[in-house]
């Protein structure tokens, strides 16, 4: 999986926020430091993305094996 694909998955799941510059990053960090439920929700969303994509390399290799034989 490419970094951009992973970033998209995390953004779509609510596990990440995209910022345009350092000022926006500072604002977002400050917001998250003050909002425990938001931090926890993002963490849980990230964990779910990891669980849903666990074994992706193994599945991909399994699909490619017949083609490489």
TIVOZA-926021 format. One record per residue: residue in three letters; residue number from 1; x, y, z of N, C-alpha, C in turn. Coordinates in pm, whole numbers, always signed. Each point is the difference from the previous one (the first is absolute). Last residue first. Layout:
residues N
{'ALA', NUM, {X, Y, Z}, {X, Y, Z}, {X, Y, Z}}
...
END
This chain:
residues 69
{'UNK', 69, {+351, -1818, -1157}, {+40, -141, -19}, {+14, -35, -146}}
{'UNK', 68, {-162, +423, +186}, {+144, -7, -9}, {+52, -143, -25}}
{'UNK', 67, {-464, +108, +65}, {+44, +72, -119}, {+152, -11, -21}}
{'UNK', 66, {-216, -183, +389}, {-35, -75, -120}, {+50, +67, -129}}
{'UNK', 65, {+82, +232, +415}, {+72, -128, -12}, {-39, -78, -126}}
{'UNK', 64, {-206, +422, +170}, {+103, +6, -103}, {+68, -135, -27}}
{'UNK', 63, {-332, +62, +344}, {-63, +27, -129}, {+101, -2, -115}}
{'UNK', 62, {+154, -48, +444}, {-83, -115, -34}, {-68, +17, -135}}
{'UNK', 61, {+242, +360, +183}, {+90, -105, -49}, {-76, -125, -40}}
{'UNK', 60, {-246, +343, +201}, {+47, +42, -132}, {+93, -105, -61}}
{'UNK', 59, {-151, -62, +442}, {-110, -18, -96}, {+44, +36, -141}}
{'UNK', 58, {+307, +79, +347}, {-21, -144, -18}, {-111, -27, -101}}
{'UNK', 57, {+77, +445, +128}, {+112, -50, -80}, {-18, -148, -30}}
{'UNK', 56, {-311, +209, +290}, {-17, +44, -140}, {+111, -53, -89}}
{'UNK', 55, {-99, -45, +497}, {+15, -111, -93}, {-13, +38, -146}}
{'UNK', 54, {-223, +327, +329}, {+98, -98, +46}, {+4, -116, -100}}
{'UNK', 53, {-300, +390, +5}, {+102, -16, -103}, {+113, -95, +41}}
{'UNK', 52, {-378, +118, +282}, {-60, -31, -129}, {+102, -25, -109}}
{'UNK', 51, {+141, +138, +438}, {-61, -134, +4}, {-56, -41, -135}}
{'UNK', 50, {+170, +439, +45}, {+108, -99, +9}, {-58, -141, -3}}
{'UNK', 49, {-304, +353, +21}, {+65, -4, -132}, {+110, -104, -1}}
{'UNK', 48, {-205, +84, +412}, {-89, -74, -90}, {+58, -10, -140}}
{'UNK', 47, {+224, +264, +317}, {+13, -141, +35}, {-86, -86, -92}}
{'UNK', 46, {-42, +464, -36}, {+129, -45, -54}, {+21, -149, +27}}
{'UNK', 45, {-376, +202, +190}, {-16, -7, -145}, {+129, -50, -66}}
{'UNK', 44, {+10, +85, +461}, {-79, -120, -29}, {-20, -17, -150}}
{'UNK', 43, {+217, +391, +143}, {+81, -118, +29}, {-72, -129, -32}}
{'UNK', 42, {-236, +406, -33}, {+99, -11, -107}, {+87, -124, +19}}
{'UNK', 41, {-305, +101, +340}, {-72, -44, -121}, {+97, -16, -117}}
{'UNK', 40, {+169, +175, +404}, {-33, -142, +14}, {-72, -53, -124}}
{'UNK', 39, {+93, +462, +21}, {+126, -78, -8}, {-29, -149, +4}}
{'UNK', 38, {-363, +286, +70}, {+43, +5, -140}, {+128, -79, -19}}
{'UNK', 37, {-165, +49, +443}, {-85, -89, -81}, {+41, -1, -148}}
{'UNK', 36, {+234, +304, +293}, {+32, -142, +19}, {-90, -93, -81}}
{'UNK', 35, {+152, +517, -38}, {-120, -80, -29}, {+31, -149, +7}}
{'UNK', 34, {+325, +364, +47}, {-110, +42, +85}, {-122, -92, -11}}
{'UNK', 33, {+391, -62, -268}, {+47, -5, +139}, {-111, +35, +97}}
{'UNK', 32, {-80, +40, -465}, {+2, -140, +44}, {+48, -14, +144}}
{'UNK', 31, {+5, +429, -199}, {-138, -49, +10}, {-4, -142, +54}}
{'UNK', 30, {+421, +189, -96}, {-62, +62, +117}, {-142, -49, +23}}
{'UNK', 29, {+218, -137, -390}, {+62, -63, +117}, {-62, +56, +127}}
{'UNK', 28, {-129, +203, -400}, {-56, -136, +11}, {+57, -73, +122}}
{'UNK', 27, {+175, +425, -105}, {-140, +13, +41}, {-61, -138, +23}}
{'UNK', 26, {+434, +17, -178}, {+0, +44, +140}, {-143, +11, +54}}
{'UNK', 25, {+49, -93, -458}, {+45, -114, +81}, {-3, +35, +148}}
{'UNK', 24, {-86, +340, -311}, {-114, -91, +11}, {+35, -122, +85}}
{'UNK', 23, {+350, +294, -93}, {-100, +67, +85}, {-121, -89, +20}}
{'UNK', 22, {+343, -141, -298}, {+36, -11, +140}, {-100, +64, +95}}
{'UNK', 21, {-194, -159, -469}, {+124, +67, +39}, {+23, -16, +150}}
{'UNK', 20, {-371, -200, -243}, {+72, +60, -113}, {+134, +60, +38}}
{'UNK', 19, {-305, -445, +190}, {+22, +142, +21}, {+87, +54, -112}}
{'UNK', 18, {-334, -456, +151}, {+94, +59, -95}, {+8, +150, +26}}
{'UNK', 17, {-120, -455, +319}, {-47, +129, -50}, {+106, +54, -95}}
{'UNK', 16, {-166, -518, +208}, {+103, +100, -28}, {-69, +128, -45}}
{'UNK', 15, {-243, -393, +97}, {+116, -31, +83}, {+113, +100, -21}}
{'UNK', 14, {-446, -73, -223}, {-1, +96, +110}, {+116, -21, +96}}
{'UNK', 13, {-105, -229, -426}, {-47, -65, +121}, {-11, +98, +118}}
{'UNK', 12, {+172, +136, -425}, {-139, -43, -21}, {-59, -61, +127}}
{'UNK', 11, {+460, +122, +0}, {-86, +118, -9}, {-146, -39, -12}}
{'UNK', 10, {+318, -345, -10}, {-6, +60, +133}, {-90, +125, +1}}
{'UNK', 9, {+84, -212, -414}, {-78, -88, +88}, {-18, +62, +138}}
{'UNK', 8, {+281, +225, -302}, {-140, +10, -40}, {-90, -86, +88}}
{'UNK', 7, {+466, -34, +59}, {-48, +131, +47}, {-148, +17, -34}}
{'UNK', 6, {+213, -379, -170}, {-18, -11, +144}, {-54, +131, +57}}
{'UNK', 5, {+117, -1, -449}, {-119, -83, +20}, {-30, -15, +149}}
{'UNK', 4, {+393, +225, -124}, {-117, +81, -35}, {-129, -79, +22}}
{'UNK', 3, {+415, -224, +59}, {-25, +96, +106}, {-126, +82, -29}}
{'UNK', 2, {+26, -488, -215}, {+76, +124, -9}, {-41, +95, +112}}
{'UNK', 1, {-4, -554, -22}, {-84, +117, +0}, {+89, +124, +0}}
END
